């Protein structure tokens, strides 16, 4: 279903990030089936994944610091007029994207001048310019302060209302219970189980991750 947050949890090496890279076309799968929007996908590339509406935000951002926020949103497909770069239209479109996110940001600022939290929000905004349907976030709050994390969660709620489905990977279990609707436990490269978030406790989640009761 659209507009759902799926939490993915597991110890280091459980295969969470590898699975996401398979979904987004960075890695080729060895076996199994990938189905997205009712389509079985045998082979894909990151560009093809983006065209389908699947976007992933890595811990290392894919931004160009010397360009403005607006330019980063449309790099590779900048608005043009009479064959020339249309700066005013780029700024106008960028402002619209952030307004949809409910976020105030100076889109004429260079990305190098932004905080880490705002760089992450620019990455999210970039995906929205490509009509994202599934957004994957891999440990998104690792570099953020508590107030920046709250800002991210607010943006996630806005995206949910727009019908964007989010896969949220985190080792911070309190966050999983705060933002996820469902949670899948992974261990040793395998899916262990999937639960509605209200139907599992933190201790049960940990037990599934490590494969034994916690002492």
C-alpha positions in Angstrom: 0.0 0.0 0.0 1.0 3.6 -0.6 1.9 6.0 2.3 3.3 3.4 4.7 6.5 3.5 6.6 8.3 0.1 6.7 11.0 -0.3 9.4 13.8 -2.6 8.6 15.9 -3.8 11.6 18.8 -6.2 12.1 22.3 -6.4 13.5 25.3 -5.2 11.6 25.8 -7.6 8.6 22.2 -8.7 8.6 21.9 -7.6 5.0 19.7 -4.5 5.3 21.7 -2.1 3.2 22.6 -4.8 0.7 18.9 -5.6 0.1 18.2 -1.9 -0.4 21.1 -1.6 -3.0 19.6 -4.6 -4.8 16.2 -2.9 -4.9 17.7 0.4 -6.2 19.8 -1.3 -8.9 23.3 -0.8 -7.4 23.7 -4.6 -6.9 22.4 -7.5 -9.0 20.4 -10.1 -7.1 21.6 -13.7 -7.0 18.2 -15.2 -6.6 14.6 -14.5 -5.6 12.1 -12.1 -7.1 11.8 -8.3 -6.9 8.3 -6.9 -7.6 7.5 -3.2 -7.7 4.1 -1.7 -8.5 2.9 -5.1 -9.7 5.9 -5.5 -12.1 8.4 -8.3 -11.7 11.9 -6.8 -12.2 14.6 -9.1 -13.3 17.4 -6.6 -13.9 17.6 -2.9 -13.1 20.0 0.0 -12.9 19.9 3.0 -10.5 18.6 5.2 -13.4 15.9 2.7 -14.2 14.9 2.4 -10.6 14.6 6.2 -10.4 12.4 6.2 -13.5 10.1 3.7 -11.8 9.8 6.0 -8.8 12.2 4.3 -6.4 14.8 6.5 -4.7 17.4 5.8 -2.0 19.1 8.2 0.3 22.5 7.0 1.5 24.4 8.1 4.5 26.9 9.8 2.1 24.9 12.4 0.2 25.0 12.7 -3.6 25.0 16.5 -3.7 27.2 19.1 -5.5 28.4 21.5 -2.8 29.3 24.3 -5.2 25.8 24.4 -6.7 22.8 26.0 -5.1 20.0 24.0 -3.5 17.7 24.7 -6.5 20.4 23.6 -9.0 21.0 20.4 -7.0 17.3 19.5 -7.3 17.4 19.7 -11.1 21.0 18.9 -12.0 21.0 16.8 -15.2 17.5 18.2 -16.2 17.7 21.9 -15.5 14.8 24.0 -16.8 15.7 25.8 -20.1 14.4 28.6 -22.1 15.4 29.0 -25.8 18.1 26.4 -25.1 19.6 28.3 -22.2 19.6 27.6 -18.5 16.5 29.2 -16.9 17.6 30.2 -13.4 14.3 31.9 -12.5 12.3 28.8 -13.4 14.7 26.6 -11.5 14.3 28.7 -8.4 10.5 28.8 -8.8 10.2 25.0 -9.1 12.5 24.4 -6.2 10.5 26.7 -4.0 7.3 24.8 -4.9 8.9 21.4 -3.9 9.9 22.7 -0.5 6.5 24.3 0.0 5.0 20.9 -0.6 7.3 19.5 2.1 6.2 22.3 4.4 9.8 23.5 4.7 11.3 27.0 4.6 14.7 27.0 2.9 16.7 29.5 0.9 17.0 27.6 -2.5 19.6 30.1 -3.7 22.1 29.0 -1.0 25.0 26.8 -1.9 24.7 23.3 -0.5 28.1 23.6 1.1 26.6 26.2 3.4 23.9 24.0 4.7 23.8 21.8 7.9 23.9 18.1 7.5 20.2 17.9 8.3 19.3 20.3 5.5 21.5 18.5 3.1 19.5 15.4 3.8 16.3 17.3 3.2 17.7 18.5 -0.1 18.2 14.8 -1.0 14.6 14.1 -0.2 13.5 17.1 -2.3 15.6 15.8 -5.2 13.7 12.5 -5.1 10.3 14.4 -5.2 11.3 16.1 -8.4 11.4 12.6 -9.9 7.9 11.7 -8.7 9.1 9.2 -6.1 6.8 6.4 -5.0 9.2 4.5 -2.7 11.8 6.3 -0.7 14.5 4.3 1.1 16.3 5.9 4.1 19.4 4.1 5.4 20.2 5.2 9.0 19.0 8.8 8.2 19.2 10.2 11.8 22.8 9.0 12.5 24.3 12.5 12.0 21.4 14.5 13.2 20.6 16.2 16.5 17.4 15.6 18.4 15.7 18.7 16.9 16.9 17.9 13.4 15.5 14.4 13.8 12.1 15.8 14.7 12.3 17.9 11.6 13.0 14.8 9.5 10.1 12.9 11.1 7.8 15.9 10.3 8.8 15.8 6.7 8.3 12.0 6.6 4.7 12.5 7.8 4.1 15.0 5.0 5.5 12.5 2.5 3.2 9.8 3.9 0.2 12.1 3.4 1.3 12.5 -0.2 1.2 8.7 -0.7 5.0 8.1 -0.6 5.9 4.7 0.9 9.1 4.8 3.0 11.5 2.1 3.9 13.3 3.2 7.1 16.4 1.4 8.2 17.7 2.1 11.7 19.5 0.5 14.6 17.7 3.0 16.9 14.7 0.9 17.9 12.9 3.7 19.6 12.8 5.5 16.3 11.3 2.4 14.6 8.4 2.4 17.1 8.0 6.2 16.7 7.8 6.3 12.8 7.1 2.8 11.4 3.7 1.3 10.6 5.3 -2.1 10.0 8.7 -3.6 10.8 10.6 -6.5 9.2 13.4 -8.2 11.1 16.5 -9.4 9.2 19.2 -11.8 10.3 22.1 -13.4 8.4 20.8 -12.1 5.1 17.3 -13.5 5.6 13.9 -12.1 6.5 12.9 -13.5 9.9 9.4 -12.0 10.3 7.3 -8.9 9.6 4.9 -7.3 12.2 2.5 -4.5 12.5 4.3 -2.1 14.8 1.6 -2.3 17.5 1.8 -6.1 17.6 5.4 -6.5 18.7 7.5 -5.3 21.7 11.0 -4.0 21.8 12.3 -7.1 23.5 10.6 -9.3 20.9 12.2 -7.2 18.2 15.7 -7.7 19.7 15.1 -11.4 20.2 14.3 -11.7 16.5 17.4 -9.7 15.6 19.9 -11.7 17.6 18.2 -15.1 17.5 18.0 -15.7 21.2 16.4 -14.1 24.4 18.3 -11.2 25.8 19.8 -11.9 29.3 
